[in-house]
Amino acid sequence: MTIGQKIRELRELSGMFQRQLSAILEIGDGYLSRIENDQKIIKREHLKTISTTFNCSITDLEALWIASKIYDLVKDEREALNALRLAEEQVKYTKSQK
């Protein structure tokens, strides 16, 4: 699931229209539509508002947001999976050093 799909799911489950959520986030309806269709990435500062609005985990939203940014970076790379594995090892190594 992408961050856009999650936002759409949360919005639809609550019975909210795009124009209502876009007003809460202070963004345009069209921009929200592009976010939900994974054509644009939502700004990180909007995640807290979404978390509060829909009473959902900010950490889950942040993980999806980061995953979407990473995917956008590597989606056209031939060695994407190898790079992701190496990045995972680097994160684990860095965390173990702290």
Phi, psi and omega per residue, in radians:
M1 nan 2.415 3.105
T2 -1.658 2.928 3.107
I3 -1.093 -0.663 3.105
G4 -1.101 -0.758 3.112
Q5 -1.117 -0.672 -3.141
K6 -1.149 -0.735 3.125
I7 -1.096 -0.783 3.103
R8 -1.055 -0.790 -3.138
E9 -1.033 -0.842 3.139
L10 -1.056 -0.785 -3.133
R11 -1.095 -0.826 -3.107
E12 -1.178 -0.693 3.120
L13 -1.095 -0.513 3.130
S14 -1.534 -0.088 -3.136
G15 1.334 0.359 -3.104
M16 -1.589 2.487 3.055
F17 -1.479 2.726 3.113
Q18 -0.983 -0.722 -3.102
R19 -1.110 -0.542 3.109
Q20 -1.214 -0.813 3.141
L21 -1.191 -0.685 3.127
S22 -1.101 -0.596 3.078
A23 -1.158 -0.729 3.113
I24 -1.086 -0.729 -3.118
L25 -1.424 -0.176 -3.096
E26 1.038 0.823 3.049
I27 -2.279 2.909 3.129
G28 -1.306 2.693 3.101
D29 -1.013 -0.764 -3.125
G30 -1.109 -0.653 3.123
Y31 -1.150 -0.739 3.091
L32 -1.096 -0.695 3.100
S33 -1.039 -0.755 3.121
R34 -1.167 -0.601 3.065
I35 -1.112 -0.842 -3.110
E36 -1.152 -0.409 3.108
N37 -1.712 0.242 3.086
D38 1.023 0.553 3.059
Q39 -1.698 -0.319 3.076
K40 -2.405 2.722 3.088
I41 -1.826 2.382 -3.139
I42 -1.239 2.631 3.083
K43 -1.255 2.519 -3.083
R44 -1.022 -0.638 -3.103
E45 -1.137 -0.329 3.101
H46 -1.349 -0.302 -3.094
L47 -1.097 -0.671 3.131
K48 -1.121 -0.723 3.117
T49 -1.101 -0.739 3.119
I50 -1.127 -0.759 3.116
S51 -1.028 -0.785 3.137
T52 -1.197 -0.771 -3.097
T53 -1.068 -0.736 -3.051
F54 -1.857 0.106 3.113
N55 0.907 0.956 3.138
C56 -2.221 2.917 -3.055
S57 -1.183 2.165 3.064
I58 -1.157 -0.591 -3.125
T59 -1.168 -0.654 3.084
D60 -1.136 -0.740 3.116
L61 -1.121 -0.749 3.130
E62 -1.104 -0.699 3.114
A63 -1.087 -0.762 3.101
L64 -1.141 -0.673 -3.139
W65 -1.116 -0.808 3.121
I66 -1.118 -0.750 3.122
A67 -1.039 -0.707 3.127
S68 -1.131 -0.702 3.115
K69 -1.149 -0.732 3.124
I70 -1.127 -0.802 3.135
Y71 -1.008 -0.776 -3.134
D72 -1.061 -0.591 3.140
L73 -1.263 -0.666 -2.995
V74 -1.875 -0.076 -2.980
K75 -0.981 -0.528 -3.104
D76 -1.778 0.117 -3.101
E77 -1.565 2.307 3.140
R78 -1.122 -0.601 -3.103
E79 -1.754 0.502 -3.072
A80 -1.003 -0.830 -3.099
L81 -1.131 -0.714 3.095
N82 -1.105 -0.742 3.131
A83 -1.097 -0.716 3.125
L84 -1.133 -0.694 3.094
R85 -1.095 -0.760 3.121
L86 -1.125 -0.711 3.111
A87 -1.099 -0.700 3.109
E88 -1.071 -0.748 3.114
E89 -1.097 -0.703 3.136
Q90 -1.136 -0.709 3.107
V91 -1.109 -0.794 3.126
K92 -1.075 -0.748 -3.135
Y93 -1.111 -0.792 -3.118
T94 -1.099 -0.731 3.133
K95 -1.142 -0.637 -3.119
S96 -1.262 -0.364 3.138
Q97 -1.418 -0.243 -3.095
K98 -1.489 nan nan
